[in-house]
Amino acid sequence: MSSAEPTEAEPTEAGATEQTGPAVRESGRGPRPAAPAPSPLPGLAESARRLADATTTSIALVADALARIEATQPTLNAFRHLRAEAALAEAAEADRRLAAGERLPLLGVPVAVKDDTDVAGLPTHFGCDGERPPAGSDSEAVRRLRAAGAVVVGKTNSCELGQWPFTEGTAFGATRNPWNTAHTPGGSSGGSAAAVAAGLVPAALGSDGAGSVRIPAAWTHLVGIKPQRGRISVHPHSDSFQGLTVNGPLARTVADAALLLDAVAGAHPEDFHRPPAVRAADAARRDPGRLRIALAWRPPLTLTGAGPDPEVRRAVTALADTLARLGHHVEEARPRYGLIGLAFVPRATAGIAEFAARHPEPALLDPRTRSALRTGTRLGGRVVRAARAREVRQHRRIGALFDTSGFDVLLTPTTAAPPPRIGRFDDLSAWRTDVAMAAACPYAWPWNVLGWPGVNVPAGFTRSGLPVGAQLLGPSRSEERLIALAAQLEDDRRWFEHRPPV
């Protein structure tokens, strides 16, 4: 039931054939003169429709995406690597297949993936400095993207090993928020969020280990889906960050996010987690029915005293009022989070330690990463196994909100604060970074411990024009309900009509 993407200006064939895009290289190293940015691309579903109807070509769309990435790189710095030559060759092949009558969900559509994701022929830096060899093969998620016909134009910036809700680092500089370039787009999927919000690509993949899809989606006015653990494969990793991290889509509309989720969902033969399939795109066209929605303001215990900024609270309250007007029962409630942080910290730091230990030049890592590596090494083994063993009890205790109290969905702010300014976390110690991070973003990470799905939806803007979001959270395997509810909200609030100035 989600509204269709509004019509955009179509890329011209002449402009597409003249623009060949930048060569494959690392982005963000040194200033370059900025060029005028083209108007945004059409959305994912609209791009696929135009390609199938032969009203545009893949070469036009891909070349246009590469042109706008190049034009905005000096200001937004969303990409770490581009694969211009390969992407244009794949676009030409997609056009041949389309002309021959072949149809696939994303045949010829340009997309981007985060720099923690293996793309054959490109290094996977995951936000780190130093040299890395090119990946020898695609990750399972990228393999499925290609099987759906998508053209991967490049890899987007991430903070170092995905640890923080900002996308800044010595390896690539700062990725900036297209709504206000003095502010972060969030993290760790900040490059993907900035690229989609600015209209550089129709949609992108991110990953979410403590809110890293939902937080940047909230801070850039996007839909971001954290699916059920195992819904999208993380292979070649079997259980990324001790089961905390999942891959998920970022898009401007619910329909586009659902389409991307359907395209990449599915397990690799070596995956541990294999939830039954869902039909996300169908759910985006379905009435959710009348739901009981719990509105929770109090975050889990973080020892920071964090609560929502007044402007965040105002925006989320307005969204809750919309849900009530749409016929849902909305009632304030308090999930029984308990001391879930005692399970999160060992799993998160052990995951960082596992990734950091593979770095060929550990001295290049941020001092805060090296601190997390030491902590994760100490908390690995028996401690992290005990933390994971508590998950069943956490499911029962927090799941009582759904199973006993009878709620269908939990609504919370996605973050407690609007997007911070670039440099807000510079020169902080590991401990002070963690405290500042927990105060700004206390709401998202418990659902990573549980492995359950959540969807960020745009909640509005602060008085200074910065986006904030709300998250719809559900019990195990409830993506279809959350997507249907998000689509109903989108039909009413029409957030996709608002674009950033960049």
N, C-alpha and C positions, 0 to 999 in steps of 0.2 A: 504494500500500500504506500510505499515511499514515493514521493513526487519525483518526476523525471528531472534530470539535469537540465537547467535552462540552456537555451541555445547559445553557443559561443561563436566568435568569428572563426571561420574556417581557414586553416593554413592554405596558402596558395601553392600550386604546383611549381610555379616559377621560383618563389622564394625557397621552396624546399630543395629544388635541384641545385640552386646556387650555393646553399649553405651545406657544407659537408661536415661541420662540427669539429671540435677539437680532437687532437690525437689522444690516445690513452696515456695518462700521466697522473701523477699526484696533484691534487688541487689544493689551493690555499697557501702556496708558498711564495709570498711576495706579491706586491701590488701590481695590478694591471689596469689599464684604463677601462672604465665601465662603458658598456654600450647600452642603448635603449632596449629595455626588455619587451619582448612581444607580449601580446595579450595571452591569457591563460589557455591551456589546452582544454578541450572538452573532457568530461569525466570518463571513467572507465567504461561504463555500459554504453554511453553515447558514442565513444570512440569505436567500440566494437560494432555498434549498429551502423555507423557511417561506413566503416570498412566493408561490412557485409552488403550494404546497399550500393557500394562503389561510388559514394559521394566524396570520398577522400581516398588516399593511399597510405600504406604503412610508411613508405619513404617520406611522405609529407609530414606525417605525425612525428616520426622519429627524428628527422632532421630539424623540425621545429622545436622539439624537446631539447635537443643538443644545443641549438642556438640560444634558447632562453637560459639553459644552465650556464653557458659561457657568459651570457650577458649579466647574470646575477651573481656569478661566483665572487667577484670582488666585494660585494656587499653582504651576501648571505652565506657564502662558503658552505654550501650544503653537501658537496660531493668530495669524496676522497679519490675516487677513480672513475674515469669515463672509459667506455669501450666504443668510441665513435665509429671507427672503421668496421669493426665486427657487427655493431648494431645496424649500421646502414646496409651491410651485406645481408643480414638476417631479414631486414625490412624488405629488401628487394625480393628475396625468396618468398616471404610472406605474401607479397603482392602477386607473385606468380601462382602461388597456391590458391589465393582468393579468386584470381581470374579463372582458374581451372575448376572452380565450384566448391573447393574444400571449405568447410566451416568448423571452427573450434571456438570455445568461449572467448578467448583473448587473442585470436590470430591477428598478428601485426600490431598489437597495441603496445606502446612503450610503458615500461614500469621500471622502478628502481628497487634495490635491496640494500639492506644495512651492511656495514663493513664488519659484521661478525659472521657473515654468511659466505660460504665458499662458492665462488664463481670460477669455473675453469679458465685458466690463463691469467687470473688476477691474484695478487697476494691478499691474504686476509689479515689485515693489521689489527682489527678490533680496537681502533683508537690509539694504538701504541706507536712509538717512534721506532726507528731502526728498519733494517731490511728483512723482508720475508720472501721466500720463494713463491712463485705462482701456485695456486691450487691446481692439482692434477685433474680434478673432476668437480662437477657441480654437487652442492648439497642436495639432499632429497627435495627440499622445498623449491630450489631453483630448477631441479629436473622436472618437477611437476608444473612449474610456471612455463617452462619451455614446451612441455607436452600439451599445455593449453594454448600454445601459440604465441605467448607474450615475448616481447623483445626487451631484454634487460639492457638499459642504456648505461648503467653505472652503479657504483656502490656509494652509499651515503655515510656521512661522518657519524661517529659514535665517540663518546668519551671513553677513556681507557678502561677496557674490560667491562664496560657497561655499568660502572659502579654508581654513578652520580646522576642527579636530575638536571644536569647541564651538559652541554656538548662543547667543551673547550679543552685544549691540551696543547702541549709544546709541539706535538707531532704535526698538527694541521692548523693551529690557530683557534679561532672561535667561530662556531656556527651561530648565526643570528636569526632573530625572530622576524619574519616578514611583516608582522603587525607593528613592530617598533624595534629597529635594529640595535637599539641600546640595551635590549633585553634578550635573555636566552629563550630559545624555543622549547627548552626542557631537554631531558635525556632519559635514558641514553639513546633513544631513537630520534634524537633531535634533527639529524640531517634528513631522515626520511620525512619527518613532520614538516620541516621548513620547505622541503622540495614540493610536497603536495599542497601545503597552504598557499605557497606562492604561485601555484599553477605551472610548475616546471615539468611535472609528470602527473598523470591522472590519479595514480595511487602508488603506494610503496609498501614493502614489507618492513616491519621492525621486529624487535624482540622485547619481551617483558619478563623480567626477573624480580622486580619489586615495584612495578608500575611503569616500566620503560616504554610501553606503547601508550598507556592511558595518560600519563603525565604530560608528555609532549603533545598529545592530541588535545588535552584540556587547554594547554597554553598556546595553541595555534588554531583553535576553533575548528577541530576536525572530529570525525568519528574514528575511534580506535577500539579494536576488538582484541581483548585478551581471551583466547579460546580455552576450552578445557585442556588440561595437560594431555599431550599425545594427539590432539586434534590435527596439528600440523607437525610433521616430523622435524626434529632437531638434528637428525643424522647429518654428518658423521659422528655427532655426539649422541650417546645413548640415553643420557639422563642429565641434561645440561644444568650446571649449578645445583647439583644435588636435588634435581626435580623442581627447582623454582622457576626456571626460565622456559618460556614457550615463545613461538613465533606468532605474529599477528599482523593484520592489515591496518593501514591508515589511509583514509579517504575523506572526501568532502561530503559524501552522502552515505546513508545506510546501505542503499542498493549497491553502490560501488564497493564498499567494504565487504558486503556479503558475497558479491561476485568473486572478489579476490580470495576470500576465505574458501569458497567452494573449489576454486581452481587449484589451491595448494594443499588442501586437506588430504590426509591419508598417511598411512604408516609405511615406514621402511621395514623390510623383513627382520632387521635386528632391533627394532624399537621395543622398549619395555611396555609402553602404555598404548592401548588400542581401543579408544572409545568407539562406540557404534557411530556410523555416519550420520550427519545431519544435512539438511537442505536449507542452507542459509539464505540463498536468493529467494526461495519460495517463502520463507519466514518473513522476509522484508516486504512481501505483498499481502501478508495475512493480518487480519484483525487480532489483536492480542487477547480480546475478551476483557471482562472487568476483573482487575487484579487487586489484591491486597498488598500494599507497598509500605514497607517500614522505612521511615526517614530517621537516620542516625547522625547526630552531630558529634557525639563523643568518639574520638578515635581510640584505638588500642593504646595501652600504656607504653609511652616512649620516654617518660621522665623529663620531658621538655615543657610540659604544661601547655602544649600546643592546642589551639582551637582555631576555628575558621576566622579568617580576616572578615571584618564586617561586610566588605564588598563581595566576598565569596558567599557569605551567608545570605546576603540579599539576592544574589543571582540564583542560588540553589533553592531558596524559598520560592522565588517566582516560578522556577521549573516545577517544584512540587505543587504549586497552585494550579499550574497548567494540567498536571496529571489528574488532580482532583476534578477540574472542570471537564476533563475528557471522560469522567465517569469512574475513575479508580478510587478506591478507599486508601487514603494516605494517613498514616498514623506514626507519630514519633515512637521510637523504640530504641533499646540498647542491646546490641548483640553482646553475648558473653564471650569476649575475646580471650579472657584469662591472660596468662603470661605467655602469649604466643610468640613474643619477641625472643624468648629463650630458645625457641625452636628455630626461629629465622636466622639469628646471628651465626650459629655454627654452620648452617647450611650455606649461607651466603658467603662467608669468609672462606670456607673450605672450597667452594666453587671458584672464588677468585684465586686461591692458592693453586688450584689445579691448572688454571689457564696461565697464571703468571709463571709457573714453574717451566712452562714450555717456551718461554721467551728466550731467544738465543743471546740477548744482551741485557741481563737483569738490571744493570746499572742505568739503563735508559728509562726504566719505569719510574713513574711518579713516586716520591717518597711515601705518599699515602697508600699507594698500591703495595709497596714493599711492607708497610705496616700491616695491611690486611693479609698479605701472604704469611707473615709471621703468626698472626692470630689464627688464620685458617689452618696452618700447620699444627698449632697447638690443639685446636678444637676438632681436628680431623679424627678419623678412626672411631673409637668407642663413643666419643661425645656426639659426633654427627650421626652415628647410627641410632643413638638414643633419641636424638632430636627428631629423626625421621620416624621412629617407632611411635612417637606421640601423635602422629598425624591422625590416626584412627579416632583417638579420643577427641582431638580438636574438631574433626568432622561432626562427631556427635554433639559436642557442646555448642559450637557455633551453628551447626545445622538445626538445632532446636528452634531457632528463629523461623525456619521453614516447616519443620516436621511437627513441632509441638504448638508453636504460636500461630501457625497457619498463614504466614506471609508468603507471597509468591516471589517478591523482589525486594532487595535492600537498596535504598537510595542514599548515597553519601556524597559530600564534595569529593572530587578527585584529588584536589590538593587543598591545603589550608590557606595558601597564599597565592596571589597572582605571580606571573613569571618574574623572577629576580633580574636585576641588571647584570649584564656581562661583567665578569670580574668579581662578582659578589663572593665567590668562594676562593679567590686567589690567596695564596700565602697562608691559608689556614692549615693547622695541623690535622692529622687524621681524625683525632677525637673531635675537634671543633667542627670539621667538615661534617662528620656524622651527626652531631647535635643540630647543626643548622639545617642539614638535609631532613632529619626526622621532624623538625619543627615545621618545615615548609610542606613536607609530603608524608604525613602520618597515616593516610587512609588506604593506600593502594596495596601495600605489600602483604597483608594477611591472606588475601586471595591467592597469592603465589604459594604460600605455605600449604593452603588447602588444595590447590590445583584446580580450582573451580573457575568458571567463566565470568567475565565482566566486560562491560561496554562503556567507554566514555562517550558522552554526548555534550555538545557545546551548551553551556548554560547562560552565556551572555558575555558582557564586557564590564570592566571597571569604568569609572567615570573618566579615566584617562585613556580609555580605548584598548586596554589589555584583555585578552580572552581568558575566561575561566571555564571550568567544566564540572560536570557531575557524572558519577559512575552508577550504572545499573548493575547490580551484582546478584547472582543467583546461585542455587545449589548445583550439585554435580550435573553436568551435561544439559544445562538449561539455556544453551546459546539461542535456540530458536525462539523461546519466549522473550529473551532480552532483545533480540534483533527486531522482533515484531513490535515490541513496546517502543524501542528507539525509533522505528520507522513511523509509528503513529505520532510520536512527538515531533519528528521532522516535518511531517505533513502540516502540523499546526504551526510550528515556530519558524519553518523555512530558513534555517540557519545558513543553508548553502547560498542564499542570495547575498550574503555579506562576504566581501573579499578584502584582503589586506591591500595597503597602498603600494607595496613594492611590486 
